[in-house]
Amino acid sequence: MGETIRVLIADDQTLVRTGFRVILEAEGDIEVVAEAGTGAEAVRQARQARPDVILMDIRMPELDGLAATEEIRRHADPPTIVVLTTFDQNEYVYRALRAGAAGFLLKDAPSTRLIAAVRAAATGDSLIEPAITRRLVERFAAPPPPSGPPAVLAALTERERDVLRLMARGLSNAEIAAELVVAETTVKTHVARILAKLNIRDRVQAVVLAYQSGFATRGQR
């Protein structure tokens, strides 16, 4: 990936695609290289345009966004996929996670969040909307927290557990760095070590594990 972030927008609504394109291309470091109105077209465009990041709607004709995500993730050196969702699509969030999505964004999020999500995805970070994280937790997380760190997290250092707690709140690497008063590169190192120690693919899986193990809880700060 060069300095310009190459983006594919996959959504069956032309106005949504146009709106996202206008917002993203107003930024000097982002280029929309392709659009897709169906899941099948998104798979084709992912191969042809080779974007760095795909913004993937869930509900699309021919092939839905989840199936398209699964197919694209099987490509060699696949792009990072950020799933677009709405509050009435909670049942799809966990399926999207399992399909290989690296982040979630509400379709009515402000433009600053859209831009931040694309930039985060392009650098290997993920932006998970706190509202989506809460809903994911409400449905899939196990209740009562243990008295100490769960056994599955025993390999993590105290600072790595601090980082994981902030990841579970939906904070990006930059936001975690500000919270802990450290360099963003330091946070990236901690995140990489967390993923390696827990033997998981990405930070979205780390967040789910944090809640499912009881390490993170709703309303925790």
C-alpha positions in Angstrom: 0.0 0.0 0.0 1.3 3.4 -0.9 0.5 6.8 0.6 -3.0 6.9 -0.9 -5.6 4.6 0.7 -7.5 2.8 -2.0 -11.2 2.2 -1.1 -14.0 0.1 -2.6 -17.5 1.1 -1.5 -20.0 -1.8 -1.7 -23.6 -0.7 -1.1 -26.8 -1.3 -3.1 -27.9 2.3 -2.6 -26.4 4.7 -5.2 -26.9 7.8 -3.0 -25.0 6.1 -0.1 -22.1 5.2 -2.4 -22.1 8.7 -3.8 -22.2 10.3 -0.3 -19.4 8.2 0.9 -17.3 8.9 -2.2 -17.7 12.7 -1.8 -16.7 12.5 1.9 -13.7 10.2 1.4 -12.3 11.9 -1.7 -12.3 15.3 0.0 -9.4 13.8 2.0 -6.1 14.1 0.2 -4.9 10.6 1.2 -8.0 8.6 0.2 -9.1 7.5 -3.3 -12.3 5.6 -4.1 -11.1 3.2 -6.8 -14.3 1.3 -7.3 -18.0 0.9 -6.3 -20.2 -2.1 -6.2 -24.0 -2.4 -6.0 -24.2 -6.1 -5.3 -22.1 -8.6 -3.2 -21.1 -10.5 -6.4 -19.9 -7.2 -7.9 -17.9 -6.4 -4.7 -16.1 -9.8 -5.0 -15.2 -9.0 -8.7 -14.1 -5.5 -7.9 -12.0 -6.6 -5.0 -10.0 -8.7 -7.4 -9.8 -6.2 -10.2 -9.4 -2.9 -8.3 -7.3 -4.3 -5.5 -8.4 -1.8 -2.8 -6.7 -1.5 0.6 -10.1 -1.1 2.4 -13.6 -2.2 1.5 -16.7 -0.6 3.1 -19.2 -3.4 2.9 -22.9 -3.1 3.4 -24.6 -6.2 4.7 -27.9 -6.2 2.8 -27.2 -6.4 -0.9 -28.7 -8.4 -3.9 -27.1 -11.4 -5.6 -24.8 -12.1 -2.7 -25.1 -10.4 0.7 -22.3 -8.6 2.4 -21.4 -11.4 4.8 -21.1 -14.0 2.0 -19.1 -11.5 -0.1 -16.8 -10.8 2.9 -16.2 -14.6 3.3 -15.4 -14.9 -0.4 -13.0 -11.9 -0.5 -11.2 -13.0 2.7 -10.2 -16.2 0.8 -8.4 -14.2 -1.8 -4.6 -14.0 -1.6 -3.6 -10.9 0.4 -7.2 -9.7 0.9 -8.1 -6.1 1.7 -9.3 -5.1 5.1 -13.1 -5.1 5.3 -15.2 -2.7 7.4 -18.8 -3.7 7.7 -21.5 -1.1 7.5 -24.4 -1.8 9.7 -27.5 -0.2 11.4 -29.1 -0.6 14.8 -31.7 -3.0 13.4 -29.0 -5.4 12.1 -27.7 -6.7 15.4 -28.1 -10.3 14.5 -25.6 -9.9 11.7 -22.8 -8.4 13.7 -21.4 -11.7 15.1 -21.7 -13.4 11.7 -19.8 -10.5 10.1 -17.1 -11.0 12.7 -16.8 -14.7 11.9 -16.8 -13.9 8.2 -13.6 -12.0 8.7 -14.6 -8.3 9.1 -12.0 -6.2 10.8 -14.3 -3.4 11.9 -17.9 -2.1 12.1 -19.3 1.3 11.3 -22.8 2.6 11.7 -24.2 3.9 8.4 -25.4 7.0 10.1 -22.1 7.7 11.8 -20.6 11.2 11.3 -18.2 11.7 8.4 -15.3 12.0 10.8 -15.9 8.4 12.0 -16.1 7.2 8.4 -12.8 8.8 7.6 -11.2 7.5 10.9 -12.5 4.0 10.2 -10.9 3.9 6.7 -7.6 5.2 8.0 -7.6 2.8 10.9 -8.3 -0.1 8.7 -5.6 0.9 6.2 -3.0 0.8 9.0 -4.0 -2.5 10.4 -6.0 -0.9 13.2 -9.8 -1.3 13.6 -12.5 1.1 14.6 -15.4 -0.6 16.3 -18.2 1.7 17.1 -18.8 1.6 20.9 -22.5 1.3 20.3 -22.0 -1.8 18.2 -19.6 -3.2 20.8 -22.2 -2.8 23.5 -24.9 -4.6 21.4 -22.5 -7.3 20.6 -21.7 -7.7 24.3 -25.4 -7.7 25.3 -26.1 -10.6 23.1 -22.9 -12.7 23.2 -20.9 -12.0 26.3 -20.9 -14.1 29.4 -21.9 -12.4 32.6 -20.3 -12.2 35.9 -16.7 -11.0 35.8 -14.1 -13.2 37.6 -12.3 -11.9 40.7 -9.0 -11.8 38.7 -7.9 -12.0 35.1 -9.4 -15.1 33.4 -7.0 -18.0 32.7 -7.2 -17.4 29.0 -5.6 -13.9 29.6 -2.9 -15.1 32.0 -0.1 -14.7 29.5 -0.8 -10.9 29.2 1.2 -8.4 31.1 -0.6 -5.8 33.3 -0.1 -3.1 30.6 -1.3 -5.4 27.9 -4.5 -6.0 29.9 -4.9 -2.2 30.3 -4.7 -2.0 26.5 -7.2 -4.8 26.1 -9.7 -3.0 28.4 -9.5 0.1 26.3 -9.8 -1.9 23.1 -13.0 -3.4 24.6 -14.3 0.2 25.0 -14.0 0.6 21.2 -11.0 2.9 21.3 -8.6 3.1 18.4 -4.8 2.9 18.8 -4.5 6.7 18.8 -7.2 7.0 21.5 -5.6 4.3 23.6 -2.2 6.1 23.3 -3.8 9.4 24.5 -5.5 7.6 27.4 -2.3 5.9 28.6 -0.1 8.8 27.7 2.2 6.7 25.6 3.3 6.7 21.9 0.9 5.2 19.4 3.7 3.0 18.2 3.9 1.6 21.7 0.2 0.8 21.6 0.6 -1.0 18.3 3.3 -3.1 19.8 1.1 -4.0 22.7 -1.8 -4.9 20.4 0.4 -7.1 18.2 1.6 -8.9 21.3 -1.9 -9.4 22.7 -3.1 -10.9 19.4 0.0 -13.2 19.3 -0.3 -14.3 22.9 -4.1 -15.0 22.5 -3.5 -16.6 19.1 -6.3 -14.6 17.5 -6.6 -12.9 14.1 -7.5 -9.3 15.0 -8.6 -6.8 17.6 -12.3 -7.5 16.9 -11.8 -11.0 18.1 -9.8 -9.7 21.1 -12.7 -7.5 22.1 -15.2 -10.4 21.9 -12.8 -12.6 23.9 -12.5 -9.9 26.5 -16.2 -9.8 27.1 -16.9 -13.5 26.7 -14.3 -14.3 29.3 -15.8 -11.7 31.7 -12.6 -9.6 31.7 -14.5 -6.6 30.3 -18.0 -5.8 31.3 -20.8 -3.4 30.2 -20.4 0.1 31.5 -16.7 -0.6 32.5 -14.4 2.4 32.2 
